Amino acid sequence: MSLMDAPKGMRLHIGIFGRRNVGKSSLLNAITRQEVSIVSDFAGTTTDPVEKPMELLPLGPVLFIDTAGIDDVGTLGELRARRTMQVFDRTDLGVLVTEAGSWGEYEDGIVDEFLERGTPIVVVFNKSDMVTRPAPVKRLEDLKIKPVFTAAHERRGVLDFRQALLDAAPPDFIDNPSILGDLVTTGELAVLVVPIDKEAPRGRLILPQVQSIRDLMDSDAMALVVKERELHNALARLTRPPRLVVTDSQAFLKVAADTPPEVPMTSFSILFSRFKGDLVSQVEGTLAVDGLKSGANILIAEACSHHPIAEDIGRVKIPRWLTQYVGGKLNIEHMQGHDFPEDLTDWDLVIHCGGCTFNRRAMLGRIMRCREQGVPITNYGLVIAFSLGIFERALQPFPAALEALRAAQARQAGHPTAAAVTAELPADVAVDDLC
């Protein structure tokens, strides 16, 4: 992806599923007008999921994901099928491809998976040129799903398929949640604090910062971008206070000190907890930090697969802080990218990055899995704010999250919380500069 492309996490994820050799890859090539996936008469040509970004107007940027056949066999086939099942977690709009006149337990299984997840479905009967009049499928009739008929190798029915995608696109994608637009409205000003240190990427801003600026512009609001040491002077020059101050979490304490109490303040990472996931759930999960004991099992998960740098926040700094906070050794495991355990019951806490490279469905799926298994999940920025004793201050812009925090604290009234860590984290702690 070039710097001119929309980030993957902002695209509508369209997963293409079905048996082997039903024409999934041919359909993807037809809709994208490119030879994205290898096409062969040999079943099982597609191995790992193949991703292809494109513009699908009027929806805008989308990401097609071509998967291996779910009926794959053998040891390698099982691995392929497992990778395919992982794609369900990040699919916003599902496409089920089968041959015209063919329907069985595999297709029913995929439909059931879509329905259970609340994922909209488009059903495509491919190779329709080989069947004169396919029999109707009662399951689809019962669900009021009107299938699309295509002959992908001849690029027939592609326009109908395209229209079906537009019709089935989830409304919440069209009305995508805003990062800042509801907090800083038309004509108002947000001050964004962006440290430029040795860990900042050369020549650019990181993705959450860029997306926040663009979101403010889309809302006809204004952005003032400063480094942490410039904040005090910048605020003094304004004729009226900004509507919001947003900081990289490494500068939390300094920014809190320089920002008047009446001006709401938070971090990019916390904004993305709301934008990509469920802020309330992660706020409640943060309180589990107080209950950690020596020997606790901690999972630190990151959406992207960046190369770790010196003093990496996820691998070095957060583990160091947690160990000091608990006063004993912790069992910490790290996972990157799309790897995430099905069974989380062995973990006492999951700490996740902001998820800027994920789509919202993938992040919500992870949060839901944690909740279903009774495992608290929190966020890099929330953990930092909690440790510095400015948790409530950082949640000031989010009344629902603040209310949930106070309700959770009331439930724990019989169990006094530990005092917040008063020592500052190292000055170069950069929570949001990894994606």
N, C-alpha and C positions, 0 to 999 in steps of 0.2 A: 504494500500500500504506500502510495506517495503522500507527501505532505498536502497535496491538493484533494485527496480523497476523504470522504466522511469516515470517521473512526468506526471500526467493526462493531463496537458495543452500541453505537447509535443506530445501527441498521435493523430493519425487520428481518428476523431470522426465519427462513422458510426451509424446513426439513423435508426431504424427499425420501419416502420409505416404500418398501415393497419387497417381493420375492426377488431372487436372482433372475436376471435375464428377461425382465418384463419391459425393459426400455427406460429405466430411470435416468441413466446417463444420456441416452439419446434425447430424452425430453429436456434435460438440462441444457444440452448443446443447442437444441432447437430454440428454446426460450431466450438464451443468451446470445445466439447467433455466433457462437464460438465453439471450437473443439476443446471444451474444458475437461471433460471426462473421457477416458479411453472407452471406446465402444467395440465389443466383440461378440460373436455368436457363442463364445465359451462362457458358461455360467460362472459367476464369481470374479469377474474381471476387476470390479471396484473393490478395494481392500479397506484402507482407512477412509473416513469421510473426506470428501473433496469440497472445498469451499470456493464460491465464486461471487464476488460483489458485483452489483450492477445498479443502474438507476431504473426504477419501475414507476413511471409517472402514472397517476398523480401521487402515488405513495412516497416517491423519493427513493433514497438509498435502501437497498435490500441486500441480504446475504443468503444465497442459495447453498444448501448443504446436501450433497449427494451421498447417500449411505450405501454400505454393503447390504446384500440381501439378508433378511432376517431368518431365512430358512437355510443359511449356510451350515455346512456339516464339517465334522472332524475337529481336531484340536485347534487348527488355525481358523476354521470357520467359527468356532465358539468365541475366539478372541475378536474376530470381525463383528460378530453379532453383538458382543458386549460393547464394542465401540459405538455401534449403531444405537444401542439402547441409551448410551450417554447423551446422544444428540437430542433425545426427547427433552432433556433438562433445559436446553437452550432454544427450543423451537417455539416461535411465536405463532406460526401458521404451518400446519402440517399438510403434506401432500401424500396421498396414498396412491401408488401406481400399481395397476394389475393389468393383465391381458383381458381384452374384451371377451366376455363370456366365461371368465374364470373368477371364482370367489370361493373361499374356504376359511379354515380356522386361522390361517395366518393373517388374512385380511381382517377378520373379526377381532383378532387380538390387537392389531394396530388401532382399529376404530375404538376399541374399549380403552386403550391407553390414552388416546386423544380425549375421549369423553371424561375419563377420570381426572385428567389434568385440566380440563376446561379449555383445551386448545382447539381453535377453529380448524375445520377439515375441508380439504378439496379432494375429491376422488376422481382419478383419471383412469379411464379404460383405454389403454394404449393398444396398438396393433389392430385397430378397429377395421382396417382395410382387409383383414384376414377373416372377418366374421360378418356374414350378411346381416343378420338381425339377432344380436345378443339378447338373451332372456333377461328380464328385469331382476334385480336383486332385492328380495323382500326386506332385508335389513336396511338398505338404503331408503326404500320407500317408507318404512316405519319411522326412520329418522328424518324424513323429508330432505334428504341429500340428493341433489340432482347431479349425476356424474357428468364429466366432460369426456368426449370421445376424441381420440387423437391417433394419428399415424406419424409418430415423431420422426422416423427416418425419412419421411417425405415432407416434414414440416407442416402437416395438415392438422388443423384443430388448435394450433398454437395461439391464435388470437382468442379463441374461446377459453383456453387455459389461462391466458393472461387476464381476461375479464373476470374469470372465476376467482383468481387471486385477489383482485381489487375488491370484489364483492365480499370476500370472506375475511379480509384484513381486520384484525381486532380494533375496535374503536379506541381502546386505550393507547394504541400505537399512534393513531392519527392525532389524538389529543394527548400526546406524550407529556408526562409530568415535567414540570419546569425545575431547573436547578435553582434559580434565583428569582424568576419572573413574578412569583406571588409574594416575594419578600421585598423586592425593590421594584416598584411599579413605574409607570411612565413619568419621565421627568425627574425621577429621584436618582440619588448618587450612592454607589457602593464603593468603598475603598478596599482594594485587594492588596494584601501584604504578601509579597513574593520574595523570599530570601534568595540571593544569588551567592552561593558558596561553592566549595569544591565539589559537592555532590550534585549541583544543578547541571542539567544537560547543556552542553556547549551550543550556543547560538539559537536556543529556542526555549520556550516555556513548556512545562509539562502539560499533559492532556487535560486534567481537571481545571487547570488555570485557563487554558485556551477556551474550553467549553463554557466556563463561567462567563468569560468576557463576551463570547458570542451570544449566550443566553440573555445577558443584560441588553445587548444591542437589539436582539429580537423583541425585547419588551419595551423598546424605546426608552430605556434607562441609560445611565451614564456610569462608566467605570474609571476610577483613578487607581493606577497601579504604582505601588511604591515598594521599596525595600524596608525591612523592619526598622532600621535606624532613621528612616525618613518620615515615619508615620507621625510622630509628634509635631514636627514642623509642618507637614501637609495638613493636618487637622487644624492647626493654628491659623493657616492661611484661608480656610474656608469661611465663607460668610454665614453659613449655617451648618449644623452637624449632618453627617451623612446618615442615610437610612440604615446602613449596615456596614460593619467591618468584617472582612473574611481574611483569615490568615492561614499560612502553612503552620501545621501544628508545632513545628520546631520553635516558633517564635511566640507561643501562647502566652507565656508569662510577661514578656516585654510588651506585647500588644495589649494585653489586659491592663497593664499598668498605664499605658499611654492613651487608652481609649476611655473617654468619660463613661461613668457607670450607666448613664441614661441612653447611651448608644449601644444597640445590640451587637454582639460579637460572637463569631463562631469560626470554624475551620473548613477548608475545602473537603477534607476527609469526612467530616460530619455531614456536610451538604450532600455528599455522595452516598452516605448511609441512607438518607431519605430518597434521593433521586434514583438510586439503583436497587434499593432494598426496602427494609422496614425499620425505620429509625426507632420506633417505640420498642420493638423486640430487642434491638441491639442495645438500647439504653438499659432495659431491664437486665439484659445479659451482662452488662458491665459490672453490675453490683456483685456478681459472682466472684469478682477478683478478691473481695474481702474474705471470702470463705476458703480460699486456696490454702492448702497445707503442704508441707514438705512431702515430696513424692507424687504430687498431683500431675495428671497427664494433660498436656496443653497441645492443641493443634493450631499452628499458625499457617493460614492459607492465603495465597496470593493468586490473583486472576491471571497475571501475565507471567511470562517465563524469562524475565530479564536475567542477565548475568550478575550475580551478587558482587557488590562493591565492598571496599573496606568499610567497616563499621556499618554494615547493612542493617537497616532498621528492623527488618523481620527476623534476621538470623543472629544478630549480635545485640542490638540495643534493647529491644523489647524483652528478649530472654534475660539479659543482664538485669534490667529493671525488675522484672517479675521475681527473679531469684532473690534480689535484695529486699523486695517488698515482703515476700513470704518468709525470708530468713532460713531458707533451706533449699536443697536441690530439687529441681523440677524435671520431669520427663517431657521434653519438647520435641515435637516432630513437625517438619515443614512439608507442605505440598504446594505445587505450582500448576498453573494452567487449568485444564479441565479435570485433573485428577482430584477426586474427593471421595471419602469413604462412604459406602452404603450404610455400614454399621458404625455409629458414632458413640455407642454406649460406653466405650472404654475411656472417653475423653471427659475431663471435668470442665473444660472451657475451650471454645473455638474463637480464635482471634483472626478476623479477616481484614484484608486491605479494603480500600474504597471501591474496588471492582470497576474502575473506569473502562477497562477493556471488555467487560462482560455486558451482555444485554440484561435488561431488568428481570426477565423471566428466569434466567440462569441464577442470578443472585437471590431472587425470592425463593427459588427452588431449594437452594442450600439452607436458607434461613428456616424454611418450612420443615426440612428434614431434621434440623436440629431441634426445633420445637416439638415435633412429633416424638422424638426420642428423649425428650427431657434434658437436652444438653444446651446450656447457655451459649449464645454467640454474641460477640461484640465486634468492634471496629478499631483499627489502629488509632484514629483520632480521638475516639471516645475514651480509650484506655489512657492515652496521654493526658487528656483533660482531667480525668478522674484522679490520676496520680498526682497531679499538680494542685489539686484542691480547688479547681475552677470549673467543676463539672456543671453546676447549675448555671454559671455565667455563660458557658459555651452553648447551653441549651436554651438560652433566653429567647432566641428568635422562633422557637418551636413550642408553642403552648401545649400541644397534645403530648409531646415527649416529656415536657417538664411536669405535666400533671401525672403521667405514668410513672415518672421517677419518684415523685412524692408519694404516690399510692404504694409503690413497691417499698419505699422506705418505711411507710406506716405499717405495712405487713411485717416488716422485720424489726419492729420497735422493740421487741423482746430480745433482740440480738444486736447490741450496739455495734456500729461500724467502726472499723479501725480509723485512726487519724490519717488524713491524707499525707502523702509524702511531701515534705516541704522543700527538699533539695531539688534544684533545677536539674533537668536532664542536660547532657552535654549540648553546647551551643550549636553543634552541627547536626542535631537530630532532625532529620527531614522525613516526615511521615509520607508526604504526598509526591515525592519526586521520583518514584520508581516506575510509574506507568507512562 
